[in-house]
C-alpha cells in the first residue's frame, strides 16, 4: 500500500480478502481506480465487477 494508506478502506479490503471475495491485487487496483473517481471503495469494487453488493454489505457489517 502507498503512503496514502486509509485504514477504513484497508479494513474493508482485508475483510473482503479474508472472506475470499477479493484478492489483495484486486483491492490495490480498486484503490488506484478510486483515486480517479473519488467514489467510496465499495462503489469502486462493485463498479469494477470485483464484488457483488451482497459481498460489500456483508464485509461492511463486519467492520
N, C-alpha and C positions, 0 to 999 in steps of 0.2 A: 504494500500500500504506500501511498505517497505521503508527503508532509501535510497534505490537506485532509488527513485522516479524520473521519467523523464517526465517533463511537456509536451514535444512534444507528446509522446506516450499516456500519460494520456488524453490529449485533444482529440486525435483521438478516444480513447476509450469512453470518455464522449459523444462525438458526436454520436458514434455508439449506445451507450446505450440510449441516448435521442431519436434517430431515431427509436428505437425499433428493431435494427438489432443485438444487442448483450446484454448480461447481465453483470453486474459487476463481477460476479463469472467467467464467460467465459473469460472476459478481463484479470482478475487476473491469471487464468490458462494459458492463452496465454503468459502473461508476464513471468511466471515461465519457460514455454517451450522455450521462446525466449532466455533465458539465456544459454540454452544448444546448440542452433543452431546459435546464433549470426545473425539471419535474422532480417529484419525490422518487426515491429509488424504487419503491414498489410499482409505481406507474411505469417507470422506465423498463423494469424487468418484464412486466406484463406486455407492454407495447412491443418489446423485442421478442416476445414469444418464448421467453425463458421459463416463465412460471405461469400458472393459472391464477385467477382471482382467489380461488379456494386456498391455494398454497400460500398466497400472501396473507389472507385472513388468519389462517392457522398460525403462521410464523409471527404475525403481529400480535396475536392474542397471547403468545408465549413470551413476548418481550417484557 
